[in-house]
């Protein structure tokens, strides 16, 4: 793949990520974490499926919460032995 082709692909990826960042969230999405459907079918905030925790009130809280989950898993690991 040529350098120009790589630059073109990178530009497309950047454009896509910018579009995701600019997309307005629904009013029912509050905080950082995951999303799910409530009983009425509305999209709402939920725990982050890859972590099993959340939603959090801030980005800082989300990092803290994910770190706490990772440390708890490390403590329970037979390989890491806390």
C-alpha positions in Angstrom: 0.0 0.0 0.0 1.4 3.4 -1.0 1.9 6.2 1.5 -0.8 8.3 -0.2 -3.3 5.4 0.2 -2.3 5.1 3.9 -2.8 8.8 4.4 -6.2 8.6 2.7 -7.3 5.8 5.0 -6.1 7.7 8.1 -8.0 10.8 7.0 -11.2 8.7 6.6 -10.7 7.2 10.1 -10.2 10.7 11.6 -13.3 12.0 9.8 -15.3 9.0 11.1 -14.1 9.5 14.7 -14.9 13.2 14.6 -18.4 12.4 13.4 -18.8 10.1 16.4 -17.6 12.8 18.8 -19.9 15.4 17.3 -23.0 13.2 17.4 -25.5 14.6 19.9 -26.4 12.1 22.7 -29.9 11.5 23.8 -31.1 13.2 27.0 -31.5 9.8 28.6 -27.7 9.2 28.3 -26.2 10.5 31.4 -22.6 10.0 32.5 -19.9 7.7 31.2 -20.3 3.9 30.7 -22.6 1.8 28.5 -26.1 2.0 27.2 -29.1 -0.3 27.2 -32.8 -0.3 26.5 -35.2 0.3 29.4 -38.6 -1.4 29.8 -40.2 1.0 27.4 -37.6 0.6 24.8 -35.8 3.9 25.4 -32.0 4.0 25.2 -30.6 4.8 28.7 -27.3 4.8 30.5 -26.1 1.5 31.9 -23.0 -0.3 33.2 -20.2 -0.8 30.7 -20.4 -4.3 29.5 -16.7 -4.8 29.1 -16.1 -3.8 32.7 -19.4 -4.7 34.5 -19.5 -1.3 36.3 -20.8 2.2 35.7 -22.3 4.5 34.6 -20.1 7.1 36.2 -20.6 10.9 36.6 -17.3 11.9 35.0 -14.5 10.6 32.8 -12.2 10.6 35.9 -14.8 8.5 37.8 -14.9 6.1 34.9 -11.2 5.6 34.9 -11.2 5.2 38.7 -14.0 2.6 38.4 -12.4 0.6 35.7 -9.1 0.6 37.6 -10.9 -0.6 40.7 -12.5 -3.5 38.7 -9.1 -4.4 37.2 -7.5 -4.4 40.7 -10.3 -6.6 42.1 -9.8 -9.1 39.2 -6.1 -9.0 39.8 -6.6 -9.8 43.5 -8.7 -12.8 42.6 -6.4 -14.1 39.9 -4.6 -17.4 40.6 -1.9 -16.3 38.2 -1.3 -12.8 39.6 -2.1 -13.7 43.2 -3.1 -10.2 44.1 
